[in-house]
């Protein structure tokens, strides 16, 4: 809580620079603010969808505000700190516990019980993904899977093939071939972030945190050491990006000028193709060679949430219900925010999907087969940002060649991270 509030206080001065893009409302109407992140493709589709919602609900005006991913969390924190929390906001699984525990989000169970938020065609597992301690704070926009996006043109030009379910050794071999042929480098194994560590742990049936988030979910430093050593090998051998080397302004740009692959989510395929104009394809996240489980999993693409401070929760719920259950909504947005959570809406969009959307749906169906994905694990604790930032600091020192004993350094990180988690659990 202390860190969360300090972050909010630090960005309050930015609030006036981050005001919504539309501020007008007609007299006598209910005015709601809405904030989301995404690519230009998503912005365009969402604005069209909001216009349709306002057409169907003429007594409600939505004041729109949006950002790319990198700026979203700073913007949302600033608005919360300034007492201007959006009535409706997008939320990521990694931040759900943090915002719920800090009383930013309204509970949705009463609206589900009354039927105002209709989830009769939504599976229990999807509903559970938006719960913290048994209370529903969020409703998923759709189901997707983490993927490795890659440039098919560079792989084919190198005379190699990337398997749908590649091992890490197979991925490394392709990455080396692409580098030798084109000079484009890897940013996947050199990432060394909490997300990449989580993939490694999932390959062994482990999670980043234990079940009650009082400690890390692993106690052997080898998982960190293996991740760091592969990154160092990639850098030293030339096929991996070194820290500070990228000249790309955006993640989209990186696939044009720097990297041949990157970790994203299945529903982002269209945005990457649109933004780069390249033949971007996708495969599952590579598993470590001695994996005992799959690194890949099905996850909520993102969530819709309602602000606890909103004075118009009923109207906000109408929007979320529209997004969940109305065919007119999905005629516009399709699978941009992943495959609809309503079984009826999945059936509705199936005949009208374009080729890219069909590819996304086929991929998620493929991953949904028995044994292809590991279970969705608990949402990250509120202090996940602290642990993630700490890992980033440790990984940076490793990648800059400042560490001699990786095992001892990994244990040092684990001890410090466990201290953060234990302290947070006592608050």
C-alpha positions as CSV (number, residue, x, y, z in Angstrom):
1,X,0.0,0.0,0.0
2,X,2.8,2.4,0.9
3,X,4.6,2.0,-2.4
4,X,1.3,2.3,-4.3
5,X,0.3,5.5,-2.7
6,X,3.8,7.0,-3.1
7,X,3.7,6.2,-6.8
8,X,0.3,7.9,-7.1
9,X,1.6,11.0,-5.2
10,X,4.6,11.2,-7.5
11,X,2.6,11.3,-10.6
12,X,-0.1,13.7,-9.4
13,X,1.7,16.6,-11.0
14,X,1.3,15.0,-14.3
15,X,-2.5,14.8,-14.0
16,X,-3.4,18.0,-15.8
17,X,-1.3,16.8,-18.8
18,X,-3.3,13.5,-19.0
19,X,-6.8,14.7,-19.3
20,X,-9.4,12.8,-21.4
21,X,-9.5,13.5,-25.1
22,X,-13.2,14.3,-25.1
23,X,-14.8,16.5,-22.4
24,X,-18.2,17.5,-23.7
25,X,-21.5,16.1,-22.5
26,X,-25.1,17.0,-23.2
27,X,-27.3,18.3,-20.5
28,X,-29.5,15.7,-18.9
29,X,-27.3,12.8,-19.9
30,X,-25.2,10.5,-17.6
31,X,-21.6,11.1,-18.4
32,X,-19.0,8.3,-18.0
33,X,-15.3,8.4,-18.5
34,X,-13.5,5.4,-20.0
35,X,-9.8,4.7,-20.3
36,X,-8.1,1.9,-22.3
37,X,-4.7,1.0,-23.8
38,X,-3.9,-0.4,-27.2
39,X,-2.7,0.1,-30.8
40,X,-4.2,2.6,-33.3
41,X,-6.2,-0.4,-34.6
42,X,-7.8,-0.9,-31.2
43,X,-8.4,2.8,-30.7
44,X,-10.3,3.1,-34.0
45,X,-12.4,0.0,-33.3
46,X,-13.2,1.1,-29.8
47,X,-14.3,4.5,-30.8
48,X,-16.7,3.0,-33.4
49,X,-18.0,0.6,-30.8
50,X,-18.6,3.4,-28.3
51,X,-20.5,5.4,-30.9
52,X,-22.7,2.3,-31.4
53,X,-23.2,2.0,-27.6
54,X,-24.2,5.7,-27.3
55,X,-26.6,5.2,-30.2
56,X,-28.3,2.3,-28.3
57,X,-28.1,4.1,-25.0
58,X,-28.8,7.8,-25.9
59,X,-29.0,8.8,-22.2
60,X,-25.3,8.0,-21.7
61,X,-22.3,9.9,-23.0
62,X,-18.8,8.3,-22.8
63,X,-15.8,10.6,-22.4
64,X,-13.0,8.7,-24.1
65,X,-9.3,8.6,-23.1
66,X,-6.6,6.1,-24.2
67,X,-2.9,5.4,-24.3
68,X,-0.4,2.9,-25.5
69,X,0.7,0.2,-23.0
70,X,3.8,2.0,-21.9
71,X,2.0,5.2,-20.9
72,X,-1.2,3.6,-19.6
73,X,-0.2,2.8,-16.1
74,X,1.3,6.2,-15.4
75,X,-1.8,7.8,-16.8
76,X,-4.2,5.7,-14.7
77,X,-2.1,6.2,-11.5
78,X,-2.2,10.0,-12.1
79,X,-6.0,10.0,-12.5
80,X,-6.5,7.9,-9.4
81,X,-4.2,10.1,-7.5
82,X,-6.0,13.2,-8.7
83,X,-9.4,11.9,-7.7
84,X,-10.4,11.4,-11.3
85,X,-10.5,7.6,-11.6
86,X,-12.2,6.7,-14.9
87,X,-15.7,5.3,-14.4
88,X,-14.7,2.4,-16.7
89,X,-11.1,1.2,-17.2
90,X,-9.2,-1.5,-18.8
91,X,-7.2,-3.7,-16.4
92,X,-4.4,-6.2,-16.8
93,X,-4.2,-9.5,-14.9
94,X,-0.8,-8.4,-13.5
95,X,-2.3,-5.3,-11.9
96,X,-5.7,-6.6,-10.8
97,X,-4.8,-7.5,-7.2
98,X,-2.9,-4.2,-6.8
99,X,-5.9,-2.0,-7.8
100,X,-8.5,-4.2,-6.0
101,X,-6.6,-4.2,-2.7
102,X,-6.2,-0.4,-2.8
103,X,-10.0,0.0,-3.1
104,X,-9.9,1.5,-6.6
105,X,-12.2,-1.1,-8.2
106,X,-15.9,-1.7,-7.4
107,X,-17.1,-5.2,-6.8
108,X,-19.3,-6.6,-9.6
109,X,-21.0,-9.5,-7.8
110,X,-24.1,-7.6,-6.9
111,X,-24.6,-6.6,-10.5
112,X,-24.1,-10.2,-11.6
113,X,-26.6,-11.4,-9.0
114,X,-29.2,-8.9,-10.1
115,X,-28.8,-9.8,-13.8
116,X,-27.7,-6.3,-14.8
117,X,-24.4,-7.9,-15.8
118,X,-25.4,-11.0,-17.7
119,X,-22.8,-13.8,-17.5
120,X,-25.2,-16.7,-18.2
121,X,-23.1,-17.7,-21.3
122,X,-19.7,-17.2,-19.5
123,X,-17.8,-20.1,-18.0
124,X,-17.0,-20.2,-14.3
125,X,-13.3,-20.4,-15.0
126,X,-13.4,-17.1,-16.9
127,X,-15.4,-15.4,-14.1
128,X,-12.9,-16.7,-11.5
129,X,-10.1,-15.0,-13.4
130,X,-11.5,-11.6,-12.4
131,X,-11.8,-12.4,-8.7
132,X,-9.6,-11.5,-5.8
133,X,-10.3,-13.4,-2.6
134,X,-13.6,-14.7,-4.0
135,X,-14.9,-11.2,-4.9
136,X,-15.4,-10.2,-8.6
137,X,-13.7,-7.0,-9.5
138,X,-13.3,-7.4,-13.2
139,X,-14.8,-9.1,-16.2
140,X,-12.5,-10.4,-19.0
141,X,-12.8,-8.9,-22.4
142,X,-11.8,-12.2,-24.0
143,X,-9.5,-15.2,-23.9
144,X,-6.1,-15.3,-25.5
145,X,-2.7,-16.9,-25.1
146,X,0.9,-15.6,-24.9
147,X,2.6,-16.1,-28.2
148,X,5.9,-15.7,-29.9
149,X,5.4,-13.3,-32.8
150,X,8.0,-13.7,-35.5
151,X,8.9,-12.4,-39.0
152,X,8.2,-15.3,-41.4
153,X,10.1,-13.5,-44.2
154,X,13.4,-13.5,-42.2
155,X,13.0,-17.2,-41.1
156,X,12.2,-18.4,-44.7
157,X,15.1,-16.3,-46.1
158,X,17.4,-18.0,-43.6
159,X,16.3,-21.4,-44.9
160,X,15.0,-22.6,-41.6
161,X,11.6,-23.3,-40.0
162,X,10.3,-22.4,-36.5
163,X,8.1,-25.2,-35.2
164,X,4.8,-24.4,-33.6
165,X,5.9,-26.0,-30.4
166,X,9.6,-25.2,-30.4
167,X,12.0,-26.2,-27.7
168,X,14.4,-23.5,-26.5
169,X,17.3,-25.2,-28.4
170,X,15.2,-25.2,-31.6
171,X,14.4,-21.5,-31.1
172,X,18.1,-20.6,-30.5
173,X,19.1,-22.5,-33.7
174,X,16.6,-20.5,-35.7
175,X,17.6,-17.2,-34.1
176,X,21.3,-17.9,-34.9
177,X,20.4,-18.7,-38.6
178,X,18.3,-15.5,-38.9
179,X,21.1,-13.4,-37.5
180,X,23.7,-14.9,-39.8
181,X,21.5,-14.3,-42.8
182,X,19.9,-10.9,-42.0
183,X,21.6,-9.3,-39.0
184,X,18.3,-9.2,-37.1
185,X,18.7,-10.2,-33.4
186,X,16.8,-11.8,-30.6
187,X,15.0,-9.8,-27.9
188,X,13.1,-12.8,-26.4
189,X,15.8,-14.7,-24.5
190,X,17.6,-11.4,-23.7
191,X,14.5,-9.9,-22.1
192,X,15.2,-11.4,-18.6
193,X,12.0,-9.9,-17.2
194,X,9.5,-11.3,-14.7
195,X,7.3,-12.5,-17.7
196,X,10.2,-14.5,-19.2
197,X,11.1,-16.0,-15.8
198,X,7.5,-17.0,-15.4
199,X,7.5,-18.8,-18.7
200,X,10.6,-20.8,-17.6
201,X,9.0,-21.6,-14.3
202,X,5.8,-22.7,-15.9
203,X,7.8,-25.2,-18.0
204,X,8.5,-26.9,-14.7
205,X,5.0,-26.6,-13.3
206,X,6.0,-23.7,-11.0
207,X,4.8,-20.2,-10.7
208,X,6.6,-16.9,-9.9
209,X,4.8,-16.8,-6.5
210,X,3.6,-19.4,-4.1
211,X,-0.2,-19.9,-3.6
212,X,-0.7,-17.2,-1.0
213,X,2.0,-14.8,-2.4
214,X,4.0,-14.8,0.8
215,X,7.2,-15.9,-1.1
216,X,8.5,-16.7,-4.5
217,X,7.2,-19.9,-6.0
218,X,10.6,-21.5,-6.4
219,X,13.6,-21.9,-4.1
220,X,16.4,-23.0,-6.5
221,X,18.5,-20.2,-8.1
222,X,19.1,-22.3,-11.1
223,X,16.0,-21.0,-12.9
224,X,17.4,-17.5,-12.7
225,X,20.9,-18.6,-13.6
226,X,19.7,-20.5,-16.6
227,X,17.8,-17.5,-17.9
228,X,20.7,-15.1,-17.3
229,X,23.3,-17.4,-18.8
230,X,21.3,-17.9,-22.0
231,X,20.9,-14.1,-22.4
232,X,24.7,-13.6,-21.9
233,X,25.4,-16.3,-24.4
234,X,23.1,-14.6,-27.0
235,X,24.8,-11.3,-26.4
236,X,28.3,-12.7,-26.5
237,X,27.7,-14.7,-29.6
238,X,26.1,-11.7,-31.4
239,X,22.6,-13.0,-32.1
240,X,21.1,-11.4,-29.1
241,X,20.4,-7.7,-28.5
242,X,22.7,-6.0,-25.9
243,X,21.3,-3.5,-23.4
244,X,20.6,-0.1,-24.8
245,X,21.2,-1.2,-28.4
246,X,17.7,-0.9,-29.8
247,X,16.9,2.1,-31.9
248,X,13.2,1.4,-32.1
249,X,10.7,3.9,-30.8
250,X,7.9,1.4,-30.3
251,X,7.5,-2.4,-30.0
252,X,6.1,-2.4,-33.6
253,X,9.3,-0.6,-34.8
254,X,11.5,-3.1,-33.1
255,X,10.3,-5.8,-35.5
256,X,11.2,-3.7,-38.5
257,X,14.7,-2.5,-37.4
258,X,15.9,-4.7,-34.6
259,X,14.3,-8.0,-33.7
260,X,13.0,-10.9,-35.7
261,X,10.7,-12.1,-32.8
262,X,9.1,-10.9,-29.6
263,X,6.7,-12.1,-26.9
264,X,3.2,-10.7,-27.2
265,X,-0.4,-12.0,-27.0
266,X,-2.4,-13.8,-29.7
267,X,-5.0,-11.0,-30.1
268,X,-2.2,-8.6,-31.1
269,X,-1.4,-10.3,-34.4
270,X,-3.6,-8.0,-36.5
271,X,-2.1,-4.9,-34.8
272,X,1.4,-6.0,-35.6
273,X,0.7,-6.8,-39.2
274,X,-1.1,-3.4,-39.6
275,X,1.7,-1.4,-37.9
276,X,4.6,-3.1,-39.6
277,X,3.2,-4.1,-43.0
278,X,5.2,-7.4,-42.5
279,X,4.3,-11.1,-42.6
280,X,4.1,-11.6,-38.9
281,X,3.3,-15.1,-37.8
282,X,2.9,-16.7,-34.3
283,X,3.9,-19.9,-32.5
284,X,3.6,-21.0,-28.9
285,X,6.2,-19.8,-26.3
286,X,9.3,-22.0,-26.6
287,X,9.6,-24.5,-23.7
288,X,12.9,-25.2,-22.0
289,X,14.5,-28.5,-23.3
290,X,13.8,-30.4,-20.1
291,X,10.3,-29.0,-19.6
292,X,7.8,-31.0,-17.6
293,X,4.8,-28.7,-18.4
294,X,3.9,-26.1,-21.0
295,X,5.0,-22.5,-20.8
296,X,1.9,-21.6,-22.7
297,X,-1.4,-20.9,-21.0
298,X,-4.8,-19.4,-21.7
299,X,-5.4,-16.1,-20.0
300,X,-7.8,-13.1,-19.9
301,X,-6.7,-10.8,-22.6
302,X,-7.6,-7.9,-20.3
303,X,-10.5,-6.8,-18.1
304,X,-13.2,-4.1,-17.9
305,X,-13.5,-2.7,-14.4
306,X,-15.7,0.0,-12.7
307,X,-14.3,2.6,-10.4
308,X,-15.3,2.3,-6.7
309,X,-15.7,6.1,-6.7
310,X,-18.0,6.2,-9.7
311,X,-21.3,7.9,-9.1
312,X,-22.8,6.0,-12.1
313,X,-22.0,2.4,-11.6
314,X,-25.3,1.2,-13.1
315,X,-24.5,3.0,-16.3
316,X,-21.0,1.7,-16.4
317,X,-22.3,-1.8,-16.0
318,X,-24.5,-1.3,-19.0
319,X,-21.4,-0.6,-21.1
320,X,-19.7,-3.8,-19.8
321,X,-22.8,-5.8,-20.4
322,X,-23.0,-4.3,-24.0
323,X,-19.4,-5.4,-24.6
324,X,-20.0,-8.9,-23.2
325,X,-23.4,-9.7,-24.8
326,X,-24.4,-7.5,-27.7
327,X,-23.8,-8.7,-31.3
328,X,-23.6,-5.0,-32.5
329,X,-20.5,-4.6,-30.4
330,X,-18.7,-7.7,-31.8
331,X,-19.7,-6.8,-35.3
332,X,-17.3,-3.9,-34.8
333,X,-14.5,-5.1,-32.5
334,X,-14.3,-8.7,-33.6
335,X,-11.5,-10.5,-31.7
336,X,-9.3,-7.4,-31.2
337,X,-9.6,-7.8,-27.4
338,X,-9.4,-11.6,-27.9
339,X,-12.1,-14.3,-28.4
340,X,-15.4,-13.2,-26.7
341,X,-16.1,-14.8,-23.3
342,X,-19.8,-15.3,-24.2
343,X,-20.5,-18.6,-26.0
344,X,-23.3,-16.9,-27.9
345,X,-21.0,-14.1,-29.1
346,X,-18.3,-16.6,-30.2
347,X,-21.0,-18.3,-32.4
348,X,-22.1,-14.9,-33.7
349,X,-18.8,-13.7,-34.9
350,X,-17.6,-17.0,-36.4
351,X,-19.1,-16.6,-39.9
352,X,-17.8,-13.0,-40.4
353,X,-14.2,-13.4,-39.2
354,X,-11.5,-12.2,-41.6
355,X,-8.5,-14.4,-42.3
356,X,-6.3,-12.9,-39.5
357,X,-9.1,-13.3,-36.9
358,X,-9.7,-16.9,-38.0
359,X,-6.0,-17.5,-37.5
360,X,-6.2,-16.1,-34.0
361,X,-9.2,-18.2,-33.1
362,X,-7.6,-21.3,-34.5
363,X,-4.5,-20.7,-32.5
364,X,-6.4,-20.3,-29.2
365,X,-8.4,-23.5,-30.1
366,X,-5.1,-25.3,-30.7
367,X,-3.7,-24.2,-27.3
368,X,-7.1,-25.2,-25.7
369,X,-6.6,-28.8,-26.5
370,X,-5.9,-31.1,-23.6
371,X,-2.2,-31.0,-22.5
372,X,-1.3,-28.1,-24.6
373,X,-1.4,-25.4,-21.9
374,X,-0.6,-25.1,-18.3
375,X,-3.3,-23.8,-15.8
376,X,-3.9,-20.2,-15.2
377,X,-2.3,-19.4,-11.9
378,X,-3.3,-16.9,-9.2
379,X,-3.2,-13.2,-10.0
380,X,0.0,-11.4,-9.1
381,X,0.1,-9.8,-5.6
382,X,-0.1,-6.1,-5.2
383,X,3.7,-5.9,-4.7
384,X,4.4,-7.6,-8.0
385,X,5.6,-4.3,-9.5
386,X,8.2,-4.1,-6.7
387,X,9.4,-7.6,-7.4
388,X,9.4,-7.1,-11.1
389,X,11.3,-3.9,-10.9
390,X,13.8,-5.5,-8.6
391,X,14.4,-8.4,-11.1
392,X,14.9,-5.8,-13.8
393,X,17.6,-4.1,-11.8
394,X,19.4,-7.4,-11.1
395,X,19.0,-8.6,-14.7
396,X,20.5,-5.3,-16.0
397,X,23.6,-5.8,-13.9
398,X,24.0,-9.3,-15.3
399,X,23.5,-8.2,-18.9
400,X,26.1,-5.4,-18.5
401,X,28.6,-8.0,-17.3
402,X,28.9,-6.7,-13.8
403,X,28.3,-10.1,-12.0
404,X,30.8,-12.8,-11.6
405,X,28.9,-15.4,-9.5
406,X,25.4,-15.8,-11.1
407,X,24.2,-18.3,-8.5
408,X,25.1,-16.1,-5.5
409,X,23.6,-13.1,-7.3
410,X,20.4,-15.1,-8.0
411,X,20.1,-16.1,-4.3
412,X,20.6,-12.5,-3.3
413,X,17.7,-11.5,-5.6
414,X,15.5,-14.3,-4.2
415,X,16.2,-13.3,-0.6
416,X,15.4,-9.6,-1.3
417,X,12.2,-10.5,-3.3
418,X,11.0,-12.9,-0.5
419,X,11.5,-10.0,1.9
420,X,9.3,-7.8,-0.1
421,X,6.6,-10.5,-0.4
422,X,6.7,-11.3,3.3
423,X,6.5,-7.6,4.3
424,X,3.6,-7.0,2.0
425,X,1.7,-10.1,3.3
426,X,1.9,-8.6,6.9
427,X,0.2,-5.3,5.9
